[in-house]
Every structure is written in structure tokens, then in C-alpha cells.
């Protein structure tokens, strides 16, 4: 299984816009979470970033996120990173 970190930008909208609430709900229904485990502790991800552990390919993850984001607004950008290792500083613990 691989860990994917996904960033979704709804261009021209602030993070408190209702479209981001719709995005968060749809992403969570698809198995993406807005938290990340680091050094045995759970942290909140930054706004519009998601985490998913999956056997799927990076392309499949990208396609599924685009399928979620496009009905909300077609003016979006998605970045998918397959994570081997990461560091964090300043994320808020849960």
C-alpha cells in the first residue's frame, strides 16, 4: 500500500467558500482524510490537502479526485504525490 498526499485548488475561491465544504465532504466519502500520522501522532492537514492509503496508481488517484472536483467547479487544479517519506513542522495536532 502507498500513501498519497493530494492537493486540490478551486481557483478563485477562498478556503471558507461553500464549494470547499462540498469538496471536503465528497473527498471524505471517497476515502480521503484530512489528517496525517506523523511520529505516532495525528495531525490536521492544511486546507484542501488530503491523505489516502491505497494500492491504486497515482493516475487512478488523480482521475478519482478530478471526478470529485469537476462537478464542484471545472476551474480546479489537482496535484497527487506518492509519498515515500515526509516531514512536517507547524501542523496542528488533533
QUIHU-V509618 format. One record per backbone hydrogen bond with DSSP energy under -1.0 kcal/mol. NH is the residue of the N-H (numbers start at 1). CO is the residue of the C=O. E is the energy in kcal/mol with one decimal. If there is no record, write none. Layout:
nh=[NH/NH]
co=[CO/CO]
e=[E/E]
This chain:
nh=[2/4/5/6/7/8/9/11/11/13/17/20/21/22/23/24/25/26/27/28/29/30/31/32/33/36/38/41/43/44/45/49/50/51/52/54/61/62/63/64/65/66/67/68/69/70/73/76/77/79/81/83/94]
co=[54/52/81/50/79/48/77/9/75/10/14/17/17/18/19/20/21/22/23/24/25/26/28/27/51/43/41/38/36/92/34/46/6/33/4/2/57/58/59/60/61/62/63/64/65/66/69/74/9/7/5/3/42]
e=[-2.6/-3.2/-2.6/-2.7/-2.6/-2.5/-3.1/-1.0/-1.3/-1.9/-2.1/-1.6/-1.0/-2.1/-2.3/-2.9/-2.2/-2.4/-2.9/-2.3/-2.0/-1.3/-1.5/-2.5/-2.9/-2.2/-3.1/-1.7/-2.6/-2.8/-3.1/-1.6/-2.8/-2.7/-2.1/-2.7/-2.2/-2.6/-2.7/-2.3/-2.3/-2.5/-2.0/-1.3/-3.0/-2.7/-2.2/-1.7/-2.3/-2.4/-2.5/-3.1/-2.5]
